[in-house]
Amino acid sequence: MSGPVLVTGAAGRIGTVLRGGLPERGWALRSLDVVPVPDVRPGEEQLVADAADLAAMTDAARGASAIVHLAGISGESTWPAIRDTNIESTYCALEAARLAGVPRVVLASSNHASGYTERPADGALLREADAPPRPDTYYGVSKVAMEALGSLYVDRYGLDVVCLRIGSAFAEPTTTRQLSTWLSPADTVSLVHAALSAPAPGFRVVWGVSDNTRRWWDLTAAQELGYESVDDAEVYAEALVEAHGEPDLADPVHRRVGGEYSTDEFDAENFSA
């Protein structure tokens, strides 16, 4: 590691988790957000800038060993908002890496890039190769664009790019669906650490989920990077099932990769400006 890791969206939920955990794995951090990052750690660099500003991102990337790109709208919104924030900032992260000579970018993709993909009927675990782009929302489209841009920058410019299709990254699961899709804080750190340290990954797309008893996304590709999950949402199952009942696997929320994002609730007119 020859320089700090530039983390965009560092003041957000996942950014905060990484700022607490990555230094313990030996990574120096340069934290960037549009707002000041609270509680700056010793040795942590802080930058206030817009990740969708290419000049600012290129300046921020100089001397970095890698970029972890988290910045963006973390759910559905209007098309102009998603386009101007999520898609533009992904381009800026990758182009800044190219211009500044940063060799690796870790992109926070999402299960919503393939949200209309359905649970395998035979009960098999779903591999990334069996979940092609099938976005469930404009947000999902931005993650498809993210993965496509990552692929381009690997093939054309020789970067290493790892796209993490993150499931439900919260302190603990709060719904019965999240018993399958939860990514714990500790496993979030472990997954990003693996994506940063795996030798010459090229272009990879991997599921971001803990080793949950009820998961139906395959972890093989993530484990090949060196990811080791330490958590399982099943410890929360009794309370959640008692509160909400056993999940109905025929319900789109539990049948599709994107869950509720693939339902009528997320039609575009519900997110008008």
Backbone torsions as a table, in degrees:
resi	resn	phi	psi	omega
1	MET	NA	117.1	-174.3
2	SER	-101.4	-4.1	-178.4
3	GLY	-166.7	176.4	-179.0
4	PRO	-70.9	160.2	172.1
5	VAL	-89.5	124.4	175.8
6	LEU	-82.5	118.5	179.1
7	VAL	-109.8	115.6	175.4
8	THR	-89.6	152.6	-175.7
9	GLY	66.1	33.1	-170.8
10	ALA	-69.1	-19.7	179.8
11	ALA	-86.1	-5.7	-178.8
12	GLY	-78.4	-176.7	-175.2
13	ARG	-62.0	-52.0	-179.1
14	ILE	-71.1	-38.3	177.4
15	GLY	-58.0	-41.2	179.3
16	THR	-64.1	-40.4	176.4
17	VAL	-61.3	-45.2	-178.4
18	LEU	-68.0	-36.3	178.8
19	ARG	-64.6	-27.9	176.4
20	GLY	-82.3	-31.1	-171.3
21	GLY	-103.6	-33.9	-176.2
22	LEU	-65.9	-38.8	177.3
23	PRO	-58.7	-31.4	177.4
24	GLU	-68.1	-19.2	176.2
25	ARG	-94.6	5.2	175.4
26	GLY	98.2	8.0	-177.9
27	TRP	-96.5	124.8	169.2
28	ALA	-79.2	143.9	-172.5
29	LEU	-120.0	143.9	168.1
30	ARG	-119.8	106.0	-170.3
31	SER	-96.6	128.2	-177.3
32	LEU	-125.9	135.0	174.1
33	ASP	-157.9	168.2	177.9
34	VAL	-78.1	-10.4	175.9
35	VAL	-123.6	156.0	177.5
36	PRO	-60.0	138.4	177.8
37	VAL	-78.0	126.0	-178.9
38	PRO	-74.9	154.5	172.1
39	ASP	53.4	58.2	179.7
40	VAL	-60.9	131.2	-179.4
41	ARG	-80.1	157.0	175.3
42	PRO	-56.9	130.6	179.4
43	GLY	84.3	-8.2	-179.1
44	GLU	-82.5	128.6	174.4
45	GLU	-84.2	148.1	179.1
46	GLN	-130.8	134.6	176.4
47	LEU	-131.0	134.9	173.2
48	VAL	-104.0	112.2	-176.2
49	ALA	-163.6	163.5	178.3
50	ASP	-92.5	122.5	179.8
51	ALA	-65.5	-14.1	176.4
52	ALA	-92.3	10.1	176.8
53	ASP	-103.9	106.5	-172.9
54	LEU	-62.0	-42.5	-179.2
55	ALA	-62.1	-44.3	179.2
56	ALA	-64.9	-39.8	-180.0
57	MET	-67.8	-39.1	179.2
58	THR	-64.5	-42.4	176.3
59	ASP	-61.5	-42.5	-178.2
60	ALA	-66.7	-29.8	-175.5
61	ALA	-81.2	-15.9	-175.5
62	ARG	-63.2	126.9	-179.8
63	GLY	84.6	-2.9	178.9
64	ALA	-79.3	151.3	176.8
65	SER	-89.4	-22.2	-179.4
66	ALA	-165.2	163.9	174.0
67	ILE	-122.4	131.5	169.4
68	VAL	-108.9	111.1	-172.7
69	HIS	-99.4	106.1	178.1
70	LEU	-111.5	-17.6	-171.4
71	ALA	-61.3	144.5	177.1
72	GLY	143.9	175.9	175.1
73	ILE	-77.5	126.0	-170.8
74	SER	-96.3	35.3	177.6
75	GLY	-178.5	-175.1	-176.8
76	GLU	-70.1	148.2	178.1
77	SER	-156.2	-166.6	177.8
78	THR	-73.6	159.4	178.2
79	TRP	-59.6	-47.1	179.2
80	PRO	-58.5	-39.4	-179.6
81	ALA	-66.4	-45.5	179.2
82	ILE	-64.3	-45.3	-179.0
83	ARG	-60.8	-50.6	-171.7
84	ASP	-76.3	-22.9	-178.7
85	THR	-101.5	-61.8	-172.3
86	ASN	-71.4	-50.2	-176.1
87	ILE	-71.6	-43.6	-178.5
88	GLU	-65.4	-40.0	-178.8
89	SER	-68.9	-31.9	176.1
90	THR	-65.6	-45.7	175.2
91	TYR	-56.4	-45.6	-177.4
92	CYS	-64.4	-38.9	178.7
93	ALA	-62.3	-45.1	-178.1
94	LEU	-72.1	-41.9	-179.9
95	GLU	-68.7	-37.4	176.2
96	ALA	-63.6	-39.7	176.4
97	ALA	-60.3	-44.6	179.0
98	ARG	-62.3	-48.3	-176.3
99	LEU	-67.7	-34.2	-176.6
100	ALA	-93.5	-1.8	178.3
101	GLY	75.5	28.9	177.2
102	VAL	-87.0	124.1	-169.5
103	PRO	-82.3	-16.6	-173.1
104	ARG	-138.7	139.1	176.5
105	VAL	-131.0	130.7	174.0
106	VAL	-107.5	122.1	-174.8
107	LEU	-108.6	132.0	177.0
108	ALA	-82.7	85.8	173.4
109	SER	-81.3	-160.4	-173.5
110	SER	-158.9	154.7	170.6
111	ASN	-57.0	-23.5	-176.8
112	HIS	-71.4	-9.1	171.8
113	ALA	-65.0	-24.5	179.4
114	SER	-130.7	39.8	-169.4
115	GLY	-62.7	-26.9	-179.7
116	TYR	-88.8	-1.4	173.5
117	THR	-66.8	140.0	-175.7
118	GLU	-102.5	155.5	175.8
119	ARG	-56.1	134.5	178.2
120	PRO	-56.3	132.7	-176.6
121	ALA	-66.0	-26.5	-176.7
122	ASP	-88.6	5.3	179.0
123	GLY	81.3	3.9	179.0
124	ALA	-69.9	158.3	174.4
125	LEU	-74.6	141.1	-175.1
126	LEU	-84.9	118.6	176.7
127	ARG	-84.1	157.4	177.7
128	GLU	-59.7	-37.1	-178.7
129	ALA	-65.0	-22.0	179.8
130	ASP	-96.7	9.6	178.6
131	ALA	-128.8	70.5	-179.8
132	PRO	-69.8	173.8	179.9
133	PRO	-55.1	115.7	173.3
134	ARG	-146.0	67.3	-172.7
135	PRO	-61.8	148.3	-177.5
136	ASP	-102.1	-10.0	-173.5
137	THR	-157.0	175.0	169.8
138	TYR	-60.7	-38.4	175.2
139	TYR	-56.6	-46.2	177.2
140	GLY	-61.1	-38.4	177.0
141	VAL	-60.2	-39.7	-180.0
142	SER	-64.1	-30.0	178.6
143	LYS	-78.7	-32.3	171.5
144	VAL	-62.6	-45.2	177.3
145	ALA	-61.5	-39.1	177.7
146	MET	-58.2	-49.6	-179.4
147	GLU	-65.1	-38.2	179.2
148	ALA	-66.3	-43.1	177.1
149	LEU	-63.5	-40.2	176.9
150	GLY	-59.8	-43.9	178.0
151	SER	-60.8	-42.8	178.8
152	LEU	-59.7	-45.9	-175.7
153	TYR	-72.6	-20.9	171.8
154	VAL	-74.6	-51.5	-175.5
155	ASP	-69.6	-40.6	-174.6
156	ARG	-87.4	-35.8	-171.9
157	TYR	-118.2	-1.6	173.1
158	GLY	78.2	15.2	176.0
159	LEU	-70.9	160.2	164.4
160	ASP	-96.6	126.6	-178.1
161	VAL	-133.8	123.1	177.2
162	VAL	-115.3	122.6	179.5
163	CYS	-103.1	121.8	-178.6
164	LEU	-100.7	111.0	177.5
165	ARG	-81.8	83.8	-172.7
166	ILE	-71.4	136.3	177.3
167	GLY	-86.6	-110.0	-176.8
168	SER	-111.8	93.2	-174.6
169	ALA	-92.6	88.6	-179.2
170	PHE	-133.5	167.9	179.0
171	ALA	-59.3	-37.1	175.5
172	GLU	-156.2	157.3	178.7
173	PRO	-68.4	142.8	-178.5
174	THR	-120.2	-4.1	178.2
175	THR	-134.8	164.0	178.4
176	THR	-68.9	-29.3	174.8
177	ARG	-60.3	-40.2	-176.8
178	GLN	-69.9	-10.9	169.9
179	LEU	-62.5	-22.6	176.0
180	SER	-95.5	-37.4	-166.4
181	THR	-104.2	-0.4	-174.3
182	TRP	-63.4	136.8	168.3
183	LEU	-120.0	112.1	-174.7
184	SER	-71.8	161.0	176.1
185	PRO	-57.1	-45.6	179.8
186	ALA	-61.6	-39.7	180.0
187	ASP	-74.1	-28.0	173.6
188	THR	-59.8	-47.2	178.2
189	VAL	-62.4	-44.6	-179.1
190	SER	-61.3	-41.8	-178.2
191	LEU	-66.8	-45.2	179.9
192	VAL	-67.5	-39.0	176.0
193	HIS	-58.1	-44.1	179.0
194	ALA	-63.2	-42.1	179.8
195	ALA	-65.3	-31.3	178.8
196	LEU	-78.5	-29.0	-170.4
197	SER	-108.0	-11.6	-179.9
198	ALA	-61.0	134.0	-179.5
199	PRO	-68.5	126.1	171.3
200	ALA	42.5	61.5	-177.4
201	PRO	-71.4	-18.6	-173.7
202	GLY	65.4	-131.0	175.9
203	PHE	-105.9	124.2	179.3
204	ARG	-134.8	143.6	169.1
205	VAL	-122.4	123.0	-177.6
206	VAL	-134.5	149.5	174.7
207	TRP	-69.6	141.9	175.0
208	GLY	-110.2	91.6	-175.5
209	VAL	-151.5	149.5	174.7
210	SER	-74.7	168.1	-178.8
211	ASP	-81.3	64.8	-176.0
212	ASN	-75.7	141.2	177.2
213	THR	-54.7	-36.9	-175.9
214	ARG	-96.1	6.5	-178.0
215	ARG	-64.1	151.4	175.0
216	TRP	-129.9	17.6	172.1
217	TRP	-107.9	132.2	-175.3
218	ASP	-73.7	135.4	-179.3
219	LEU	-98.9	2.6	-174.4
220	THR	-56.7	-46.7	-176.6
221	ALA	-64.0	-39.5	177.6
222	ALA	-67.5	-40.5	-180.0
223	GLN	-65.6	-30.5	176.7
224	GLU	-65.2	-23.5	174.6
225	LEU	-79.7	-15.3	-176.9
226	GLY	112.4	8.3	180.0
227	TYR	-71.3	131.1	175.4
228	GLU	-128.7	110.8	178.8
229	SER	-78.3	141.2	178.0
230	VAL	-116.0	-2.6	-173.7
231	ASP	-122.5	157.3	179.9
232	ASP	-144.4	123.5	-177.8
233	ALA	-64.2	-12.3	-175.0
234	GLU	-60.6	-23.0	178.6
235	VAL	-64.8	-17.4	178.2
236	TYR	-99.9	-2.1	-169.1
237	ALA	-64.7	-45.5	-174.8
238	GLU	-56.9	-46.6	-178.3
239	ALA	-68.5	-40.4	-178.0
240	LEU	-70.1	-41.4	179.0
241	VAL	-67.2	-38.1	177.2
242	GLU	-62.3	-36.7	-178.2
243	ALA	-79.8	-35.3	-170.3
244	HIS	-120.5	-8.8	-177.0
245	GLY	85.5	161.4	176.6
246	GLU	-63.1	138.6	-179.3
247	PRO	-64.9	141.2	175.7
248	ASP	-89.0	107.8	-174.4
249	LEU	-70.2	-9.5	174.2
250	ALA	-84.0	-15.7	178.5
251	ASP	-70.5	132.7	178.8
252	PRO	-52.3	-30.7	179.9
253	VAL	-60.6	-33.4	-179.7
254	HIS	-103.9	-12.7	-176.4
255	ARG	-93.1	-28.8	-175.7
256	ARG	-106.8	149.1	-179.3
257	VAL	-56.3	-38.2	-176.8
258	GLY	-84.5	-5.2	177.7
259	GLY	56.6	-132.0	-175.4
260	GLU	-63.7	-21.7	178.1
261	TYR	-63.9	-20.2	180.0
262	SER	-92.2	6.8	-179.2
263	THR	-99.7	172.1	-178.0
264	ASP	-61.0	-22.6	180.0
265	GLU	-56.5	-26.0	-176.3
266	PHE	-105.2	21.3	171.7
267	ASP	-59.2	150.3	-172.0
268	ALA	-59.6	-34.8	-176.6
269	GLU	-65.4	-15.9	176.8
270	ASN	-82.0	-1.9	-179.1
271	PHE	-128.8	32.8	-178.8
272	SER	-69.7	152.6	-177.6
273	ALA	-66.5	NA	NA
